[in-house]
Structure formats: structure tokens, C-alpha cells
């Protein structure tokens, strides 16, 4: 059995994200099959030899060389970029153009990619392809507000510098259960208000309460607040010109799940009824309004945007007219809950301190959709 391990060049997870449509890049995931099936880079190929690599055993890789293309660049990914390094080095020694993905899937989960939203001035969409989370920088003049920021606040500071604007506030459309919010951190570090509906504020002591009909001002424009409960009691959507930042109320292919706030089926059904009413309210907006969601399951559209009129035709749950049919569909189709969601909620509610292990809590698949 081969025990040779060589250090290899690396490829950054940011470059992998930039090249995720590149047919000349073959992403080889060497993690165990269960981990791969739970969370993986779209389009990657799994060779489950992680345990062997941990033992310094490269024989499984050697026996599988016919599964790896010789005429493509190989990006090898593991958990943290350690075992993938030895695998990539082994492949390099055999003539492959192979690199290890720096920091592995941990690094992939930290990638942020920004897009300007065509047809809507002053809205920048920030996508995390590794987690399915979406946030926004809304700017006008020399001011900006960040909506649903991740805990990687430097991403938004860099983006603000790029656009030559100053962040004057942060907004969370709800208390997130799948990722730790950077809203309070960003606001506290820069002395600006943090906005959240009081029904989602938990034990937070410092925040600016949002209510239906309120506005959040940035430059000469306003973010109009629509209270759209269902996913959480305090979920809001933000109407910005011709765009709707729908948070976790409405997605491109689904809607927000209503089961993360209560423990009983009665709680879930009541949340689903509130969600139906909120979606019904959004359906009354202009069909031409551009829906900009807070999550995605399949990033086939970049930026993630489509009109409310199109969603009524293509999103089965958004297009339902029967309230009880909607509730039954939601109850019957709920997927697995987000990993560590109770602890993440506790942090976002101010019940638990933000610690250094917060990054690890949110790594994994996005499970905030109802189905």
C-alpha cells in the first residue's frame, strides 16, 4: 500500500466558486459518503477515502485513478484541507494538474459572492454558495444598509468600500435559525442601529424595533417594512422600489418553513396558516416586483431573482389558493431541521454569547425551506 504524501499547491474556495461552471475544473471530494450526501459542492465527484487518507493510506486513491480525468484541472476537497493536500500531492506525482482546496469545506462555507441586481438600482446581492444564505447591501448616495448579514462582517465592509458608501444600519428580516447573524456585531462596531421585529428579539437589549408600515431610510430611499410572519413570528419583508427583499418568507422554489419556533404540530399548523396569509399579502403586490430571497436551494440563477408574477406560476406553494391545502402540504413535506438550529437561535436571540465556535455551528446544508 502506498503511504507517500506530498504537499500540493492549493486553490482557494473563492476561485472554486468563481469557476463552478467551468467544465475544465473537476472537483474531487474525498470525504466519507455520508458527509458528502449531506453537504457537497454542486457538481463535485465523491471518492470516499477520507478514513484511509487520515491513516496516510493512499492505496484507495491509487486504485481509483481511472475515475479521475487526466485532461482537467483537479480540485481536491476534504473537511479542512489537510487530507486533500496529501491526495492532491499524490495525483501531482502521477502527472495530474491537481490542487487542494484551501480549508476544505470549512473554507467553502465562508465564501461570499456579490452580484448587482439588474433592473434594481442600488441593491447588491451577496450569496454564500456553500450554505445557501443570501444577504444584501442596499445603498443610495454615500449610505448603505446591510440586510441579513452573515457573521463575516468584513465581507460587507469590503463591499461598502468597493461602492464608496458608509454603512448606516443593519437589518435582520427575522431571527435566523440556520446561520449566526452579523447584524448586531456590525452595528455595534460602527455605532449604527440594528433593526429587528420585536417578536423575534428574544432577550436582546439593544435593537431598533421594526413594525409593519415602518421604513428604514438609506440616503434618499426607503426600505418599507411588511410584517410577514409564518417562518418566524417576527419575519418581515422589505419593499425597496421595484424589489422585494423577502427574507425567509418566500424563496424562488419554496417558502420558509414554519416549524422552528414551536414544538407541537398545532404550533406548526398555526405558523403555516400565518405564512399563507403573509404570502397572500405578497401576492397582492405588483406582478412586476422582483423577489429577492434570503436563501436558495439550487443556485441556477445569478443573481437569485424573479418576479412575483413568475413565482405565482412556478412556485407551487406561493401559487396555492386553498389555505388548508397549503397547511397540509407544508406539514407533510417538511425536511430535516437545520443543524444546531436551537443553539444558533439562542445566539441570535441574545440568550447565548457569540463564541469562537460560531462558525462551526452553521456549516452544512441549508434546510430553511418548507420542502
Beta strands, then each sheet from edge to edge (+ up, - down):
strand 1: 10-11
strand 2: 25-29
strand 3: 45-46
strand 4: 73-77
strand 5: 98-101
strand 6: 113-116
strand 7: 123-128
strand 8: 133-140
strand 9: 143-147
strand 10: 166-171
strand 11: 193-197
strand 12: 208-210
strand 13: 215-218
strand 14: 221-227
strand 15: 236-240
strand 16: 243-247
strand 17: 290-293
strand 18: 306-307
sheet 1: 1+ 5+ 4+ 2+ 3+
sheet 2: 6+ 7- 8+ 9- 10- 11- 12-
sheet 3: 13+ 14- 15+ 16- 17- 18+
end
